[in-house]
């Protein structure tokens, strides 16, 4: 269903343990070591320059997704744009702030309104695994800047490109070398198996990051000091991330063959941790058919009204369970 199951790498666990004697309050902004590690990783993974880049640790990425509209001062009368098929928390966060939600993949359909304050993009996408080209992302950024809106790019799956190479909104080919009005959200839950640590961060427009920091200080949205130390170790070590990526690649190959062999069609899924599948029927029929074979998947309607014939299959299962799924589908 989407929860990491592989062990937390030893280098990270040791860093957490070594920092466990932490009686004082941690820094909301993150330790200097953590801020440097975030900036260095963003430079490597996103092609971003560190000059003028704002960074801030977050309590996982879901927390910031849910509260970003509120933290940005968005409220009633404002519009938040989310993808037509999307992670539900984008809409939930807008509703928490009292804003109006518009679901669309084409900003031209939004019209000339000046009420748009925030535009969410997600590439690689959850649940679809779709990768948005740099040219598309650049058009979104240009459109938002013309209207004074913020672009928030959920890039939690950025390191997991399979048949396509994801591009960060912080890349110069998207941002034009300026971080104005742009925020990229990242998570160590998938890359480093740290879902239980709640370890994420945001990078981008330094003025926006400073505003987020100001509010988060007063709201107590602080990453615990031992987790900050663990994040430094995770961001500085690529070996464990490469090993985890290969585990997911192998599981993806097994599951793709098994589901297509059972008559499913895989759409998008060129990156990320999920297969986006259909049999051309109501998703609840598919969920039921699989459940009767001991296979649990997510119904497409969880992610938007236009996804009623799809299901989401996660790669986050043990090798033993993945093999069992393949066996059950072969016998179906």
ABEGO torsion letter per residue (X at the ends): XGBBABBBBAAAAAAAAAAABBABBBBAAEBAAAAAAAAAAAAAAAGBBABGBBBBBBBEAAAAAAAAAAAAGBBBGBBBBBBABBBAAAAAAAAAAGBBBBBBABAAAAEABAABABBBBBOBBOAAGBBBBAAAAAAAAAAAAAAGBBBBBBAAAAABBAABBBBBAABAAAAGGBABGBBBBBBAAAAAGAAAAGBBBBBEBAAAAAAAAAAAAAAGBBBBAAAAAAAAAAAABAAAAAAAAAAAAAAAAAAAAAAAAAGBBBBEGABEABBBBBAGBBAAAAAAAAAAAGBBBBBAAAAEAAAAABBBBBABBBAAAAAAAAAAAAAX
